[in-house]
Amino acid sequence: MRFILATLLMMLATLNTTVSAASPTEALSRCLVVRTYSEDQALLQAWTFLGLSKNPALREIIPLNPALDEKLTKAVAKLFERFIYEDCTQEFKDAFAVLDQNPLGVSFNNLGKETMMQLMTHPSQMKHSRSPFYHIDMDRYKAFMKKALSDQ
């Protein structure tokens, strides 16, 4: 299961991810986003975050947790199965019948973008994202901006 999911994700990352208007792949993308509920979003966010623990640069911040990784990976696989076999069956069929694009890559890429947008726009994340600005030397910044604007 892990090998299949890893292979799928590798394919998704390397193939064309553009969507033309009103294409079957666009319809599939829309279906995935619409059929992703809040608990699905939370699962995808947690799975993505835990996946970052495999990056050596982040191992000190995000400890490896193989048992949780396996649990979340299986849950994500079940979610993908729900999309394919229940929620977006016709959209999958239509997208693969045309094969004008990489339907899986494009659609799951768009779902990933939507999932991360939900994560990054949460009020707690927005507050965290602003926190470095409380430590910037504002006098130096104002001087820089004044000079930059006068050089134009």
Secondary structure as GFF3:
##gff-version 3
##sequence-region A 1 152
A	DSSP	alpha_helix	2	14	.	.	.	ID=ss1
A	DSSP	alpha_helix	24	34	.	.	.	ID=ss2
A	DSSP	alpha_helix	38	51	.	.	.	ID=ss3
A	DSSP	three_ten_helix	52	54	.	.	.	ID=ss4
A	DSSP	three_ten_helix	56	58	.	.	.	ID=ss5
A	DSSP	alpha_helix	66	82	.	.	.	ID=ss6
A	DSSP	pi_helix	83	87	.	.	.	ID=ss7
A	DSSP	alpha_helix	89	98	.	.	.	ID=ss8
A	DSSP	alpha_helix	103	120	.	.	.	ID=ss9
A	DSSP	alpha_helix	123	130	.	.	.	ID=ss10
A	DSSP	three_ten_helix	131	135	.	.	.	ID=ss11
A	DSSP	alpha_helix	138	150	.	.	.	ID=ss12
###
